[in-house]
Amino acid sequence: MSSTSTAVPGADLDRLVHRIRAVLPEHSVITDQQRRRTYECDGLASYRVVPAVVVLPESTEQVQHVVAACAEQQVPFVARGSGTGLSGGALPHSEGVLIVTSKMRRILEIDVANERAVVEPGVINLDVTGAAAPHGYYFAPDPSSQQVCSVGGNVAENSGGAHCLKYGFTTHHILGLQVVTPDGELVELGGPAREAPGYDLLGAFIGSEGTLGVVTRITVRLLRKPEAVQTLLAGFRSTDDAGAAVSAIISAGVTPAAIEMMDALAIEAAEQAVHCGYPDGAGAVLVVELDGPVTEVEHTFDEVRRHCHEHGAFEIRVAADDHERAMIWKGRKSAFAAVGRISPDYIVQDGVIPRTALPEVLGRIARLSTDSGVRVANVFHAGDGNLHPLVLFDDAEDGAAERAEEVSGAILDLCIEHGGSITGEHGVGADKVKYMGRMFTDDDLDTMQLVRCAFDPAGICNPGKVFPTPRLCGEVPGPRRGVHPLTEAGLADQF
């Protein structure tokens, strides 16, 4: 063990590592400081913590052994998949164990007859579709990082992607989970059947951001490939025009598989990065995709085209084949990374608003940008109001990061003001903890924490995430003084 390892108060870290190494291979337990630094952050690089120990299990049994060892010595642990998360949800604990599931990448079963697959948590999202494609099926959730993100991470954050408008989020495509609870017990949530009696523990676990346990096996729904797919790219002079077209399309009863919008700054970044060839002079573009039976797609496609024209589209392109369709999507899918071409640093936000509030909120974001001098590029799932504003700054400039953070927070306040949410699919993690109190009351947060306490009474499973202050169940006492009312009522324990 490296002499630079961080000691864990109240626990013998050397003994813990020895226990883990009794089951895991030597190369799967990392204690060297430089190698541990590889895992100091997820996709949100502004938050960095070097874990005390990193383990890379290759089986459920190994995960169970590691968690049980941590539980025995009350050592905190954090689960991590591919590390593509954008909220600091997989940020390590400096005095704990980081459990990296990237080696658990087996597709265990493709069950075509029952339209499902069984995979390990480290399986890459797009690889599920790759395995199902020869049978005429695919896995619907498609976050922009689907070429590298893991299914386990999708479960943790309840990821969606461009096609969530029609097909929903990860939670709509998970039938069952095998989970190692924070005390090391192996349990099954859900199962092969579509419905089960009792409380929806499966639904509680999906989107819990790794705070309720470590998933080791996932049963996913597979969908049959649609008979027809048609993709359209429409250029508009402004986001107001594009937003009006979106409202008109949805109001007409059309439910596209996806409606994505990018503004001029996001288009500029995408052009520099991948040369996607979007319409010149566009203040906004819409990417609209329809799928389903041929006759339905043909009918609704004509309607979508008409609404785009009526609301100011000056250019409409229709993908003639899969290659052109891929090129249309390439600009949108590359948008987050592409912003690095026009700004050395940026914050990715993830607020949600009612679709009808798009013009108002986008206008106010533009005013925030003008007043503060902080540029904001907008990329979002227009059909369901999930905004992904990219707040640009240069960290080398004094005060720039603080100004960007202020604008970022103001955007989330706008979302709450309009009846929306501070996150749609990226999660709260470490990044948005301070905003939870703006959206929920103390009673709301305490009630949510009761669920966490039921799974993790010792508070060792991904501690410090989601909730804005330590609350109940063994976490370090926060601002609250005296006996908590839930404790007084006999509904919770406070240590």
JOVEN-V578740 format. One record per backbone hydrogen bond with DSSP energy under -0.5 kcal/mol. CO is the residue of the C=O (numbers start at 1). NH is the residue of the N-H. If there is no record, write none. Layout:
# JOVEN-V578740
CO_NH, CO_NH
This chain:
# JOVEN-V578740
2_5, 7_9, 8_11, 11_13, 12_16, 13_17, 14_18, 15_19, 16_20, 17_21, 18_22, 20_23, 20_24, 25_28, 26_29, 28_30, 28_56, 29_31, 30_54, 32_36, 33_37, 35_38, 36_39, 37_40, 40_49, 43_45, 44_47, 46_48, 49_51, 53_98, 54_30, 55_100, 59_63, 60_64, 61_65, 62_66, 63_67, 64_68, 65_69, 66_70, 67_71, 68_72, 69_73, 70_74, 70_75, 71_74, 76_97, 77_462, 78_99, 80_101, 85_43, 87_430, 87_431, 88_91, 93_52, 93_96, 96_52, 96_53, 97_78, 97_99, 98_55, 98_100, 99_80, 99_101, 101_104, 103_105, 104_122, 106_108, 106_120, 109_111, 109_118, 110_112, 111_116, 112_115, 115_222, 116_111, 117_220, 118_108, 118_109, 119_218, 120_123, 121_152, 123_151, 124_127, 124_128, 125_128, 125_129, 126_130, 127_131, 128_132, 129_133, 130_134, 132_135, 132_137, 133_136, 136_225, 138_140, 138_223, 142_162, 143_146, 145_148, 145_149, 146_126, 149_125, 150_154, 151_155, 152_156, 153_157, 154_158, 154_159, 155_207, 156_209, 159_170, 160_142, 161_164, 162_165, 163_166, 163_167, 164_168, 169_172, 170_173, 171_174, 173_175, 173_221, 175_191, 176_219, 177_179, 177_189, 178_216, 178_217, 179_181, 179_187, 180_214, 181_184, 185_181, 185_187, 187_179, 189_177, 199_201, 200_204, 201_205, 202_206, 205_208, 208_211, 213_215, 214_180, 217_178, 218_119, 218_220, 219_175, 219_176, 220_117, 223_138, 228_292, 230_290, 231_319, 232_288, 233_317, 234_286, 235_314, 235_315, 236_283, 236_284, 238_242, 239_243, 240_244, 241_245, 242_246, 243_247, 244_248, 245_249, 246_250, 247_251, 248_252, 249_254, 250_253, 254_256, 257_166, 258_289, 259_382, 259_383, 260_287, 261_380, 262_285, 263_267, 264_268, 265_269, 266_270, 267_271, 268_272, 269_273, 270_274, 270_275, 271_275, 279_282, 283_264, 284_236, 285_262, 286_234, 286_288, 287_260, 288_232, 289_257, 289_258, 290_230, 292_228, 293_297, 294_298, 295_299, 296_300, 297_301, 298_302, 299_303, 300_304, 301_305, 302_306, 303_307, 304_308, 305_309, 306_310, 307_311, 308_313, 309_312, 315_235, 317_233, 321_325, 322_326, 323_327, 324_328, 325_329, 326_330, 327_331, 328_332, 329_333, 330_334, 332_335, 334_338, 335_339, 336_339, 337_340, 338_341, 339_342, 339_343, 345_393, 347_349, 347_391, 350_424, 351_387, 352_421, 354_357, 355_358, 357_361, 358_362, 359_363, 360_364, 361_365, 362_366, 363_367, 364_368, 365_369, 366_370, 367_371, 368_372, 369_373, 369_374, 373_375, 375_392, 377_379, 377_390, 378_263, 379_388, 380_261, 380_382, 381_384, 381_385, 381_386, 382_385, 385_353, 385_387, 386_381, 388_379, 389_349, 389_391, 390_377, 390_392, 391_347, 393_345, 393_395, 394_397, 397_400, 397_401, 399_403, 400_404, 401_405, 402_406, 403_407, 404_408, 405_409, 406_410, 407_411, 408_412, 409_413, 410_414, 411_415, 412_416, 413_417, 414_418, 415_420, 416_419, 418_354, 421_352, 428_432, 429_466, 432_435, 432_436, 433_436, 435_438, 435_439, 436_439, 436_440, 441_445, 442_446, 443_447, 444_448, 445_449, 446_450, 447_451, 448_451, 448_452, 449_453, 450_454, 451_455, 452_456, 456_459, 460_77, 460_462, 462_465, 465_467, 472_475, 484_488, 485_489, 486_491, 486_492, 487_490, 493_473
